[in-house]
Amino acid sequence: MDHKHSASSSRVPRQATPSSIRRALGEVADDVATWRKLRGLTQAQLADRAGISRDTLVRLERGDGGVSVEKLLRVLRGLGILESLPRALNPYETDVGRLRSAERLPQRVRPRDLTGRR
């Protein structure tokens, strides 16, 4: 069997990007570009600070979506706002997280039966 053929046939087909994700990509792109401009940085300067190529930063600011999370975090560090993201993602900063903070989190989460059957 052809190795190249077997590797490609095992790939999961790429799904279309949901509109909510496209919208969030656009918002992040706009915010990164705005922060860069507020800091008075060119794309080349920010890319250099972040240790990424200018082309990657252009793709990020366009909201293209193929930029890795690590590269986004490098850009946020270059802008001096990296600490904002982990704080924004902290579940204990939300109402649900605070309400459930006394509970012991399970090591594993199993899918729930949402049909009501037992």
N, C-alpha and C positions, 0 to 999 in steps of 0.2 A: 504494500500500500504506500502511496506517495505521502511522505511526512508533511509536506506543505499543505496538501489537501486535507489531511486529517486534522491539522491544527486549525485551519480556517473553518472547518465544518463544526468544530466544538465551540465556536464563539457565539455569544448571545447577541441576537440582532439589536442594534441600537434603536431605542425608541425615540419618537419625536419629543422635543423639549416642551414640557407643559407650559402654558401661558404664565402661570404664577412664577415659575422659575425664570422664564425670559424677562418678566417684569422685574424680579429681584436682581437679575444680572444687570439690567439697565440702571437700576437705582444704585447698585454698588459701583458701577462704572462711572456714573455721574458724580457720586460722592468722592471717589478716589481722585477724579480730575479736579473737582472743586477744592479738595484738601491740598492737592499739589499746587494749584494756583494761589490759594491762600498763603501757602508757605513760600511763594515766589520762586518755585522750582520749574525748570524746563523738564520735559519728558526725559531727556538725556541725563540730566542731573539726578532725577529721582531713580531712574533705572540704575545708574552708577551706584548710588547710595544703597539700593536694594540688592545689588549684585545680580541683576537680571539684564537681559537685552532690552534695548529700546523697543524693538518689535513686540516683545512680550508685554511691555507696559502699554503700548498702543492697543494691542488686542484686549487687554484688561479694561482699558478706558473706553473701548468700543462695546464692551459687554459680550465679547465673542463666546465666552464660556469654556474654552478649552484650557484655560490657565489653571495650574495646580493650586491647591490650597496653600502649599508651602510658599509659592511665589507671591500669592496675595498677602500672606503674613509678612514676607520680606518687605513688600511695598508699604504695608501698614507700619512696620518698624521704621522704614526710611522716612515716613511722614511724622513719626513720633506719636502715633496713636495705637500702637500694637496692644497696649494694656486695655484698651476699650473693648476689644472683641471678646476676650475670655470673660470679662465682667458682664458683658451683654448676654453671653451664653450661659452664665451661671444659673442653674435651675433654682437655687435657693434665693435668688433675687426676685423670683416671681411669686405671685399669690399661691399657686399650686405647690411650688417647692417649699414655701414657708409653712403651709398647712400640713404637708407630709414630712417635714424635716425630722420629726420625732420618730417616724417609722424606720424600721430597719430595711434597707434596700435589699432585694433578693440578689443572689449571685447570678441567677439566670432568670430570664423571663420567658415563660411558655405562652404560646398563643392561647387566647381565650376562645371559648366556644360562644360565639355571638348569636347562635340560633336558639339558645334557651334549652336545648336538649341536654340531658345528663347521661 
